[in-house]
Amino acid sequence: MSRAPVDAGPLASGPPPPAVSRFFCTAGRGLEPFLMREVRARLAATEVEYISGKVFFTTCSDLNMLKKLKSAERLFLLIKKQFPLTVSSVSKGKIFNEMQRLINDDPESWLNAISIWENLLELGREKEELSQRGSNPSKRKVGENEIIVAKKFKTEQTQEIPENRERRLEKQIEEETLEQKDFISKRDNFQEAFQSDVEKAIAPQHQNDLTFRVSCRCSGAIGKTFTAQEVGRVIGIALMKQFGWKTDLRNPNLEIFIHLNDIYSIVGIPVFRVPLASRTYIKTAGLRSTVAWAMASLAEIKAGAFVLDPMCGFGTILLEAAKEWPDAYYVGADVSDSQLLGACDNLKAAGLKDKIELLKVSVIELPLPSESVDIIISDIPFGKKFKLGKDITNILQEMERVLHVGGTIVLLLTEDHHRRIRECEGNSIPSDSKSSHTHEPGINKCLNPEEKNGLSETVSSLQAGDQKSLGKMSPFGSLVPVECYEISLGKTGAFICKYKKSHCSGL
């Protein structure tokens, strides 16, 4: 957590550069390899390692660069990462003492983290102010202002669109307000008990303007023994005793995040109040934005490429792709009027109406010449509303037809879709084989650096040694599997699969 020295000589001007700091991001299960690649490429990150659902890295990037991460859910400044607390055959009092030692054993690391956090925010404000003065005064500020701008944007949109959509947006804003009130109400119940315990436990040591709250996640054995409220209360009391901070569960200056389970104990500070995965430019949510970006990142989009999503829905994949790779030509197709209407609203909100063309056509009757498309990226629909069954074969055959030789297809497939495709492959891969899919890292590697756990070798479904078998796995003549990642869509499992077209269809 130590910061790199800064030359503050007489010729130095402007704010000092950001400190070299340790961060971690939360990620959807299975997206860790995408996030690891991204932090290296975008942030020049070092010491990159992972545990299930989290990626750790070191970087000196500023807020503007950190904010550009697309495959992460939330970003945290790391305070502590250590092995789990022991729960079995230990009294609650002793475990509470162990929790308090997270603060009391090394208060310097906490103060150092707070200093880095404050510097990050200060540098972010200064750069934003300079940017606003220089070029774009309407550019939004970092931090809390994102929420205000997002709500203002929705209000402005309701004045410009037809009455029926206006009512729909008003209802959406009303629902979000009710959800926020419900969240505050739940926290209020805990606040009373928390402050009561604090008043009994300590007397104020000194005045301090910093206010805080503690957010907790507990799972495994410790989650069966303690509630998140109990852990938050213990950690909160220890922080007030040690540093004299004050609690504010509604609008604190600082939030402390702690996650305790059977594998690790992690403490961090959320860098942004709004999660990175909450895109302000997406008006109507469809596919999770992090998953959409991960799919687009696999497609190797180049300038001038023709990119097609033949089942685009609300257009989330095309939005993420066009935001990141704007110099390509994008087309989205769907047979549903309501889906296309939602996609059109999203394009307007994102300012991409001129970048992405929408068509109302069937995926199995695309009005495109054979071998005219460079890249296809698509989320194959699933659920009770979409019963594709054996139509998955016709869908892929039409995609194969319009894709040119050497082109790429990236698909999001459910377990059922993936199984059907494997059946079409003529069982080239044994049905009980799991080596061809990304699997969760071994528990004994959770705190080891990447160089020891070999993530880059294990995340790909088809390792270097499997390349000889690729040609035998062509389900539709010319589509050759390249990579496959097993991910989670909440309660549903899915696969991100990448194919290349090896030769002309029918040869």
Order of alpha helices (4+ residues) and beta strands (2+ residues): beta-alpha-beta-beta-alpha-beta-alpha-alpha-alpha-alpha-beta-alpha-alpha-beta-beta-beta-alpha-beta-alpha-beta-alpha-beta-beta-alpha-beta-alpha-alpha-alpha-beta-beta
